Amino acid sequence: MLRFVGGLVRPYRGTLLAILAAMLLETAMSLATPWPLKIILDNVVEDHKLAPWLRHLIGPLLDSGARLHVAALAAASFVIIALIGAVASYLDNYYTESVGQWVAHDLRVRTYHHLQRLSLGYYNTHETGTILSTITADIQTIQGFASSSTLDILVDLLTIVCMLGLMFWLNWDFTLIALAVTPFLLLFVSRFKKAVKKATHEVRKEQSEILAVVQQGLESMQVVKAFGQEQNQEDLLAGVSHATVAAALKARSIKSLLSPVVTITVALCTAVVLWRGAALILHGAMTIGELTVYLAYLAKFFKPVKDLATTTNAVAQAAVGAERIRTILDTNETIPEKPDGLAPETLGGAIEFKHVAFGYDSAVPILKDVSFKIEPGQFVGLVGPTGSGKSTILSLIPRFYDVQSGAVYVDGRDVRDYLLKPLRDQIGYVLQDTLLFHGTILENIAFGRPHASQEEVVAAARLAHADEFISRMPLGYQTMVGERGCTLSGGQRQRIGIARVMVRNSPILILDEPTAALDSESEKLVIDALERLMKGRTVIMIAHRLSTIRNADQIIVISGGMVAEHGTHDALMALHGVYASLHRTQFDAEPSRVRVESVLPVLGSGSV
C-alpha cells in the first residue's frame, strides 16, 4: 500500500518537499512556544541564571535591571513565534490540499481509463454501484492519506525525536518515565491496527451495497412504479443501511478505545512528573520555568505519539481503499491488442466465422461450432430461437469478447490482428433499444463522431426521419434529452440511433432487433430509415419479425449453438426446417393477435 501511495505522490515530490519544510518550521515554532514563558518565570519573576545561549541575547538587559524590557521581549517573541507558525501552517494546509486533489484526479482518471478498457465480461460479473463507490469514496480516502497522513507520520516521527532530545537535556529521569510507557502503548496500537482494518473493510463493503441498491432502484424507477414496488425498494435500502449502521458502530467501538487509552497514559505520566517536579522545585533542583517547559513538552511528546496511534485509522482506511482500487487496476480482463496491430482505413465488409466456439462461462458454451461467410455489401438476417446465441455472434465481430476457439475474419484477416478502435470505428450499431445520454439531441447524434458538423448531423437526421420531430421541438437540435432518452418515444430514440450511425458512415452495420419494441407506425418509419442506411454496406440483422429480412441476400439460422441452416427466404422455406417452423409459428399467430386486439375494446368497456 505504501509503494502504491508513493507512486501516486512521486510526481509532486517538489511540492511535498515544500510542505515538509513548512511542517518542520511549524514544528520548530511549536517547540519554541514554551520558552518565552520560561524566561518570564525564571529570569524576570525570579532571578535564576540564564542558559549560556540565552545570556548572549538578553543578558545585557537583565544586567541593566530592565526586567520589564525582557518581559516585553519575551512577549514579542511569543507573537513572532505564533506568526511564523501560522504562516507555515497556512502553506502546509494549502499545498497539502493541492497535492491531495491532484493525486485524487490522477488516480480517478487512471482508474476510469482502466475501466474503459476492460472487456464487457468484467461488467457482466461486477455491480456498477460497487465500482462507483470505489472510484469515489475509496479514491477520496487515498487522497487524504496520500497528501496529509504520509507527511504527518514523518513530521510526528521527527517531532518525537526532537522532543526526546530536548527532554533529555532538560531532565533525563523524567524522560525515562515517559519512555517507559511508550513500548506498551505501541504494542497496544499494533494489536489494535488489525481489528480496525477488518472493521473498516466491512464498513466500506456495506457502503458499496447502499450505492448499488440506490443506483439500481433509480435506474429502474419506471419498472418499480409500474409494479408498485416502491415499498419493497425502500425496505431493501433500509436493510442494507441498517447493516451499514451496525458495521460502522462496530468499527467506531473499536476505534474509540484508542483515545481513552492514550489519554490515561498521558495523565499517569503527567501526574508522576508533577509529583516529582514539585519535590525537585522545593529542594531547589529545578525551576518553575523548567517544570513548565517540561510539562509542555511532555504534552506535546504524547500528541505526536497519539497522532501516530490514531493514524492507524487512516492507514486502515487507506489500505482498504488501496486494495479495492488495485483490485480494479490489477484486473486483466481486457481484450489484448498486438503491438503491431493493423489500423484499417476503410474495410470492404467481408465477414467470415470459422468453427467459432464461445461461452461467457467456459463451462457453459453458447456457440459450439459456428461457420458462415458474408460477402461485402450483403444484407444478412440472423434468426433462431431465444438464447441460441445470435447477439453473442454479433458481439464477436467488434471483439467485445474473444472467441475461445476458431476465428472471426473481417476482410480476410483475423479480427485479433486489428487494433480495437480502428476496427470498431468501421462498425455501426443500431440496437433493440437505443441508449441516449444526458445531453442535447445534437450531441447524441454526433456521439460516434464528435467532430461532425451540425450540417452533417441535420443531414443524417433527415435521412433517418428524425428531423421531422426534432424540428418541432422548442430548441430543435439543442433540446436536452433526459437520462437514457426517457423524454422520447421508442420510435424517436431508434431514429436518433439510426442518425447516429449515418453520421458515423461505417461500412459494416450491425442491427440487433431494431424494430422489435416498436408500434406499426414507428416501425414503418424506422424500416424506411434503415433501408436508406443499409445501402452500400454489409448488414447483419437479428430479426424478431421475420418479415423484415424476407428480402435478405442470406438468412443464417442459429440453433443449439451452431448454424442449422442458411440460404434465402424461399430456399429455407422449401427445406421445411427450423426457419420454416419459426416462420409458420410467427405468422400463424397473426390471426390470433388480430382477434385479441379486436376483443380488447370490449374488455375495456367493463363487460367482464
C-alpha positions in Angstrom: 0.0 0.0 0.0 2.8 2.4 0.8 4.5 1.7 -2.5 1.2 2.3 -4.2 0.7 5.6 -2.5 4.4 6.5 -3.0 3.9 6.1 -6.8 0.9 8.4 -6.7 2.7 11.3 -4.9 6.0 10.9 -6.7 5.1 13.4 -9.5 4.6 16.0 -6.8 7.8 15.5 -4.8 8.9 19.1 -5.2 5.7 20.3 -3.6 6.0 17.7 -1.0 9.4 18.9 0.0 8.0 22.5 0.3 5.2 21.1 2.5 7.7 19.2 4.6 9.8 22.3 5.1 6.6 24.2 6.2 5.7 21.4 8.6 9.2 21.3 10.1 9.1 25.1 10.6 5.7 24.8 12.2 7.1 22.0 14.5 10.1 24.2 15.4 7.8 27.1 16.4 5.8 24.6 18.4 8.9 23.6 20.3 9.9 27.2 20.8 6.5 28.3 22.2 7.1 27.5 26.0 10.4 29.3 26.1 9.2 32.9 26.4 7.1 31.8 29.4 10.1 30.1 31.0 12.2 33.3 30.6 9.5 35.4 32.3 9.0 32.9 35.2 12.7 32.1 35.8 14.5 35.3 34.7 12.0 38.1 35.2 9.8 37.0 38.1 12.7 35.1 39.8 16.4 35.6 39.5 17.8 32.4 38.0 20.7 32.2 35.7 20.1 32.2 32.0 21.2 29.4 29.8 24.5 30.3 28.1 22.9 30.7 24.6 20.2 33.0 26.1 22.6 35.1 28.1 24.3 36.3 24.9 20.9 37.5 23.6 19.2 39.1 26.6 21.9 39.1 29.4 22.7 42.8 28.9 19.1 43.8 29.5 19.0 41.8 32.8 22.3 43.2 33.9 21.0 46.7 33.4 18.0 45.9 35.5 15.5 46.3 32.7 13.4 43.3 33.6 10.3 44.7 32.1 12.2 45.1 28.8 13.0 41.4 29.0 9.3 40.6 29.6 8.3 42.7 26.6 10.9 41.0 24.5 9.6 37.6 25.7 6.0 38.6 24.9 7.0 39.9 21.4 8.9 36.7 20.7 5.8 34.8 21.6 3.8 36.7 19.0 6.6 36.3 16.4 6.7 32.5 17.0 3.0 32.4 16.6 3.1 34.4 13.4 5.8 32.2 11.8 3.9 29.1 12.9 0.7 30.4 11.4 2.3 31.2 8.0 3.9 27.8 8.0 0.6 26.2 8.9 -1.2 28.0 6.0 1.4 26.9 3.5 1.3 23.4 4.8 -2.5 23.2 4.6 -2.9 24.8 1.2 -0.2 22.8 -0.6 -1.2 19.6 1.2 -4.8 20.0 -0.2 -3.3 20.8 -3.6 -1.3 17.6 -3.7 -4.3 15.6 -2.4 -6.6 17.0 -5.1 -4.2 16.2 -7.9 -3.4 12.8 -6.6 -7.2 12.0 -6.5 -7.5 13.5 -10.0 -4.7 11.3 -11.3 -6.0 8.1 -9.6 -9.6 8.8 -10.7 -8.6 9.3 -14.4 -6.2 6.3 -14.2 -8.9 4.0 -12.7 -11.6 5.2 -15.2 -9.1 4.8 -18.1 -8.6 1.1 -17.0 -12.4 0.6 -16.6 -12.9 1.8 -20.1 -10.5 -0.8 -21.4 -11.9 -3.8 -19.5 -14.0 -6.2 -21.6 -17.7 -6.5 -21.3 -17.2 -9.8 -19.5 -16.0 -7.8 -16.4 -19.2 -5.8 -16.3 -21.2 -9.0 -16.5 -19.9 -10.1 -13.1 -19.4 -6.8 -11.2 -22.0 -4.4 -9.8 -21.9 -0.9 -11.1 -22.7 0.6 -7.7 -19.6 -1.1 -6.2 -17.4 0.3 -8.9 -18.9 3.8 -8.4 -18.2 3.5 -4.7 -14.6 2.6 -5.4 -14.0 5.4 -7.9 -15.5 8.0 -5.5 -15.2 7.2 -1.8 -12.1 5.0 -1.9 -10.2 7.4 -4.0 -11.2 10.2 -1.6 -9.7 8.1 1.3 -6.5 7.7 -0.7 -6.5 11.4 -1.4 -6.5 12.3 2.3 -3.8 9.7 3.2 -1.5 10.4 0.2 -1.4 14.2 0.9 -1.5 14.7 4.6 -1.2 11.5 6.5 2.1 10.4 5.0 3.7 13.7 5.8 2.1 13.9 9.2 3.6 10.5 10.0 7.1 11.7 9.0 6.7 15.0 10.9 5.4 13.2 14.0 8.4 11.0 14.0 10.8 13.9 13.7 8.9 15.8 16.4 9.2 12.8 18.8 13.0 12.6 18.2 13.5 16.4 18.6 11.4 16.5 21.8 13.1 13.5 23.3 16.4 15.3 22.8 15.2 18.4 24.5 13.5 16.5 27.3 16.7 14.5 28.0 18.6 17.8 28.0 16.1 19.3 30.5 15.7 16.3 32.8 16.7 12.8 31.8 15.0 10.9 34.6 11.6 12.5 33.7 12.2 11.5 30.1 12.8 7.9 31.1 9.4 7.9 32.8 7.8 9.0 29.5 9.7 6.4 27.5 8.8 3.6 30.0 5.2 3.6 28.9 5.8 4.1 25.2 6.5 0.4 24.3 3.3 -0.7 26.0 1.4 2.0 24.0 2.9 0.9 20.7 2.2 -2.8 21.4 -1.5 -1.9 22.0 -1.6 0.1 18.8 -0.1 -2.7 16.7 -2.7 -5.2 18.1 -5.4 -2.6 17.6 -4.5 -2.0 13.9 -5.7 -5.4 12.6 -9.1 -5.1 14.3 -9.5 -1.5 12.8 -8.7 -2.6 9.3 -11.1 -5.6 9.4 -13.9 -3.4 10.8 -13.2 -0.6 8.2 -13.3 -3.2 5.3 -16.7 -4.3 6.5 -18.0 -0.7 6.6 -16.8 0.0 3.1 -18.4 -3.2 1.8 -21.8 -2.2 3.3 -21.5 1.4 2.0 -20.9 0.0 -1.5 -24.1 -2.1 -1.1 -26.1 1.1 -0.4 -24.8 2.7 -3.6 -25.6 -0.4 -5.6 -29.2 -0.6 -4.3 -29.9 3.1 -4.8 -28.4 3.1 -8.3 -30.4 0.0 -9.3 -33.7 1.5 -7.9 -33.3 4.9 -9.6 -32.3 3.4 -12.9 -35.4 1.1 -12.8 -37.9 3.7 -11.4 -40.4 3.2 -14.2 -40.5 -0.6 -13.6 -40.6 -0.1 -9.8 -43.6 2.2 -10.2 -45.3 0.0 -12.8 -45.3 -3.0 -10.4 -45.9 -0.9 -7.3 -42.7 -2.0 -5.6 -41.8 1.4 -4.0 -42.1 -0.1 -0.5 -40.1 -3.1 -1.4 -37.2 -0.9 -2.7 -37.4 1.2 0.5 -37.2 -1.9 2.6 -34.3 -3.1 0.6 -32.4 0.2 1.2 -33.4 0.1 4.9 -31.9 -3.4 5.2 -28.5 -2.5 3.7 -28.5 0.8 5.5 -29.1 -1.0 8.8 -26.2 -3.3 8.1 -24.0 -0.3 7.4 -25.0 1.3 10.7 -24.2 -1.9 12.5 -20.8 -2.2 10.8 -20.0 1.5 11.4 -20.9 1.3 15.1 -18.8 -1.8 15.5 -15.9 -0.1 13.8 -16.4 3.0 16.0 -16.5 0.9 19.2 -13.0 -0.4 18.3 -11.6 2.9 17.2 -13.0 4.7 20.2 -10.7 2.7 22.5 -7.6 4.4 21.3 -8.1 7.9 22.5 -9.0 7.0 26.1 -6.0 4.6 26.4 -3.6 7.3 25.2 -5.3 10.0 27.4 -5.0 7.8 30.5 -1.3 7.1 29.7 -0.6 10.8 29.3 -2.4 11.6 32.6 -0.4 9.0 34.5 2.9 10.3 33.2 1.9 13.9 33.9 0.9 13.0 37.4 4.3 11.4 38.1 6.1 14.4 36.6 4.0 16.9 38.6 4.7 15.0 41.9 8.4 14.5 41.2 8.8 18.1 39.8 7.2 19.7 42.8 9.7 17.8 45.1 12.6 19.0 42.9 11.4 22.6 43.0 11.1 22.5 46.8 14.7 21.2 47.0 15.9 23.8 44.6 17.0 21.3 41.9 14.5 22.6 39.3 12.9 25.9 38.5 9.3 26.6 37.9 10.0 27.6 34.4 11.9 24.4 33.7 8.9 22.4 35.0 6.5 24.4 32.9 8.6 23.8 29.7 8.9 20.1 30.6 5.2 19.7 31.1 4.5 21.5 27.8 7.0 19.2 26.0 5.5 16.1 27.8 2.0 17.0 26.5 3.5 17.7 23.0 5.5 14.5 23.1 2.4 12.4 23.6 0.5 14.3 20.9 2.6 13.0 18.0 2.6 9.6 19.7 -1.2 9.8 19.9 -1.4 11.1 16.3 0.7 8.2 15.2 -1.6 5.8 17.0 -4.7 7.4 15.6 -3.3 7.3 12.1 -3.9 3.6 12.5 -7.5 4.5 11.4 -6.3 6.5 8.4 -3.8 3.7 7.5 -6.5 1.1 7.8 -9.0 3.1 5.7 -6.3 3.9 3.1 -5.2 0.2 3.0 -8.8 -0.9 2.4 -9.3 1.8 -0.3 -6.0 0.8 -2.0 -7.0 -2.8 -2.0 -10.3 -2.1 -3.7 -8.7 0.3 -6.2 -5.9 -2.2 -7.0 -8.5 -4.9 -7.5 -9.7 -2.9 -10.4 -6.3 -1.8 -11.7 -4.9 -5.4 -11.4 -7.9 -6.9 -13.3 -6.6 -8.1 -16.6 -10.0 -8.8 -18.2 -9.0 -6.7 -21.2 -9.2 -7.5 -24.9 -5.5 -7.8 -25.9 -4.0 -5.9 -28.8 -1.0 -6.9 -30.8 1.9 -4.4 -30.7 2.0 -4.5 -34.5 -1.8 -4.5 -34.9 -3.4 -3.1 -38.0 -5.4 0.1 -38.3 -7.6 -0.3 -41.4 -8.7 3.0 -43.0 -11.8 1.6 -44.8 -13.0 -2.0 -44.6 -14.7 -3.8 -47.5 -17.1 -5.6 -45.2 -16.4 -9.3 -45.9 -17.1 -11.3 -42.7 -16.3 -14.9 -42.0 -16.8 -17.2 -39.0 -14.7 -20.4 -38.9 -15.5 -23.1 -36.4 -16.2 -20.5 -33.6 -16.8 -21.6 -30.1 -17.6 -19.3 -27.2 -19.3 -19.1 -23.8 -19.4 -16.3 -21.2 -18.7 -19.1 -18.8 -16.2 -21.5 -20.2 -18.1 -24.4 -18.6 -21.3 -23.3 -20.4 -20.7 -23.0 -24.1 -23.2 -20.9 -26.1 -21.6 -21.2 -29.6 -20.2 -24.6 -30.3 -19.1 -24.7 -33.9 -20.3 -21.7 -35.9 -19.2 -21.2 -39.5 -20.6 -18.9 -42.2 -19.4 -16.3 -44.7 -20.8 -12.9 -45.7 -19.7 -11.1 -48.8 -19.1 -7.3 -48.9 -22.3 -5.4 -49.3 -24.6 -8.3 -48.5 -27.7 -8.0 -46.3 -27.8 -11.0 -43.9 -30.5 -11.9 -41.5 -29.7 -13.8 -38.3 -32.6 -15.8 -36.8 -33.1 -18.5 -34.3 -34.8 -19.4 -31.0 -34.3 -17.3 -27.9 -31.0 -18.0 -26.3 -29.4 -19.6 -29.4 -26.5 -17.1 -29.4 -27.5 -14.6 -32.1 -26.4 -11.5 -30.1 -23.3 -13.3 -29.0 -22.3 -13.8 -32.6 -22.7 -10.0 -33.3 -20.6 -9.2 -30.2 -17.7 -11.2 -31.5 -17.3 -9.2 -34.7 -16.1 -5.9 -33.0 -14.3 -8.0 -30.4 -16.4 -7.2 -27.4 -15.3 -10.7 -26.5 -12.7 -13.0 -27.9 -13.5 -16.5 -29.3 -12.4 -19.5 -27.2 -11.6 -21.5 -30.4 -11.9 -20.9 -34.1 -11.6 -17.4 -35.6 -13.6 -14.4 -36.9 -12.3 -12.8 -40.0 -13.0 -9.3 -41.4 -11.7 -8.7 -44.9 -9.8 -11.9 -44.8 -7.9 -11.1 -41.6 -8.5 -12.4 -38.1 -10.1 -9.6 -36.1 -7.4 -10.2 -33.4 -4.9 -8.7 -35.9 -6.6 -5.4 -35.9 -6.3 -2.6 -33.3 -9.6 -2.3 -31.4 -10.5 1.4 -32.0 -9.8 1.4 -35.8 -11.8 -1.9 -36.1 -14.8 -0.6 -34.1 -14.7 2.7 -36.0 -15.7 0.7 -39.1 -18.8 -0.8 -37.5 -22.1 0.9 -36.8 -24.7 -0.3 -34.3 -28.5 0.0 -34.1 -29.7 -2.0 -31.1 -33.2 -3.0 -29.9 -33.4 0.0 -27.6 -31.1 2.9 -28.5 -29.3 4.2 -25.4 -29.2 8.0 -25.3 -27.1 10.1 -23.0 -28.0 13.1 -20.9 -27.2 15.9 -23.3 -28.6 17.6 -26.4 -30.0 15.8 -29.4 -27.1 17.2 -31.5 -24.6 15.7 -29.1 -26.4 12.3 -29.0 -26.5 12.0 -32.8 -22.8 13.0 -33.1 -21.8 10.7 -30.3 -20.0 8.2 -32.5 -18.2 11.1 -34.4 -18.0 14.1 -32.0 -16.4 16.4 -34.6 -19.2 16.1 -37.1 -20.6 19.4 -38.2 -24.1 20.5 -37.5 -24.9 20.3 -41.2 -23.8 16.6 -41.3 -25.9 15.9 -38.2 -29.0 17.5 -39.7 -28.5 15.7 -43.0 -28.2 12.3 -41.1 -31.3 13.1 -39.1 -33.3 13.9 -42.3 -32.3 10.5 -43.8 -33.3 8.8 -40.6 -36.8 10.6 -40.5 -35.7 12.2 -37.2 -35.6 15.8 -38.4 -39.4 15.9 -38.7 -39.9 15.6 -34.9 -36.7 17.3 -33.8 -37.5 20.5 -35.8 -40.9 20.7 -33.9 -39.2 20.8 -30.5 -38.8 24.3 -29.0 -35.0 24.2 -29.0 -34.6 21.9 -32.0 -31.3 20.1 -32.0 -30.3 21.8 -28.8 -33.1 20.2 -26.9 -31.9 18.3 -23.9 -32.6 14.6 -23.8 -33.5 13.1 -20.4 -31.3 10.3 -18.9 -31.4 7.2 -21.1 -33.7 9.1 -23.5 -36.7 8.8 -21.3 -38.3 12.0 -22.7 -38.6 10.5 -26.2 -40.7 7.7 -27.6 -39.2 4.3 -28.6 -39.5 5.2 -32.3 -37.9 8.6 -31.8 -35.0 7.0 -29.9 -34.5 4.5 -32.7 -34.5 7.1 -35.4 -31.9 9.1 -33.5 -29.9 5.9 -33.2 -30.0 5.4 -36.9 -29.0 9.1 -37.5 -26.1 8.4 -35.1 -24.9 5.5 -37.3 -25.4 7.5 -40.5 -23.1 10.3 -39.2 -20.5 7.6 -38.4 -20.7 6.3 -42.0 -19.3 2.8 -41.2 -19.0 0.1 -43.9 -20.3 -2.6 -41.6 -23.7 -2.3 -39.9 -25.0 -4.4 -37.0 -28.7 -4.4 -36.3 -29.9 -6.2 -33.2 -33.7 -6.4 -33.5 -34.1 -2.7 -34.1 -37.9 -2.8 -34.7 -38.9 -5.4 -32.1 -40.3 -2.9 -29.5 -42.0 -0.5 -31.9 -45.6 0.0 -32.9 -46.6 -0.4 -36.5 -46.4 3.4 -37.4 -43.0 3.8 -35.8 -41.8 0.5 -37.3 -42.7 1.7 -40.8 -40.6 4.9 -40.4 -37.7 3.1 -38.8 -37.6 0.4 -41.5 -37.7 3.1 -44.2 -34.8 4.9 -42.4 -32.9 1.6 -42.1 -33.3 0.9 -45.9 -31.6 4.2 -46.6 -28.9 3.4 -44.0 -28.2 -0.1 -45.4 -27.4 0.9 -49.0 -23.8 0.0 -49.9 -23.0 -1.6 -46.6 -22.5 -5.1 -45.2 -25.5 -5.5 -42.9 -26.2 -8.2 -40.3 -29.6 -8.0 -38.7 -31.0 -10.1 -35.9 -34.7 -10.3 -36.8 -37.6 -10.8 -34.4 -40.1 -10.1 -37.1 -39.1 -12.4 -40.0 -40.9 -10.1 -42.5 -38.1 -7.6 -42.0 -35.5 -10.0 -43.5 -37.6 -11.6 -46.2 -35.5 -9.9 -48.9 -32.1 -10.6 -47.3 -29.4 -11.9 -49.5 -28.8 -14.6 -47.0 -30.5 -15.8 -43.8 -28.5 -17.7 -41.2 -30.4 -19.8 -38.8 -28.7 -20.5 -35.4 -29.9 -23.4 -33.3 -28.1 -25.2 -30.5 -25.1 -23.0 -30.8 -24.5 -24.0 -34.4 -25.6 -22.9 -37.9 -28.6 -25.1 -38.6 -29.5 -23.6 -42.0 -28.6 -20.8 -44.3 -29.9 -19.5 -47.6 -32.5 -17.2 -49.0 -36.1 -17.0 -47.6 -37.5 -19.1 -50.4 -34.8 -21.7 -50.2 -35.2 -22.1 -46.4 -39.0 -22.3 -46.6 -38.6 -25.1 -49.2 -36.4 -27.0 -46.7 -39.3 -27.2 -44.2 -36.7 -27.0 -41.4 -36.0 -24.7 -38.4 -36.6 -21.4 -40.3 -39.9 -22.7 -41.9 -41.0 -23.7 -38.4 -40.2 -20.3 -36.9 -41.9 -18.6 -39.8 -45.0 -20.8 -39.5 -45.2 -20.3 -35.7 -44.9 -16.5 -36.1 -47.4 -16.0 -39.0 -49.9 -18.5 -37.7 -50.1 -16.4 -34.6 -51.0 -13.2 -36.5 -54.8 -14.0 -36.8 -54.9 -14.8 -33.1 -53.2 -11.4 -32.4 -55.8 -9.7 -34.5 -58.7 -11.5 -32.7 -57.2 -10.5 -29.3 -56.8 -6.8 -30.4 -60.4 -6.8 -31.6 -61.6 -8.0 -28.2 -59.6 -5.5 -26.1 -62.0 -2.6 -26.6 -64.8 -4.8 -25.4 -62.8 -5.8 -22.3 -62.1 -2.2 -21.7 -65.8 -1.3 -21.7 -66.5 -3.1 -18.4 -68.3 -6.1 -19.9 -66.3 -8.6 -18.0 
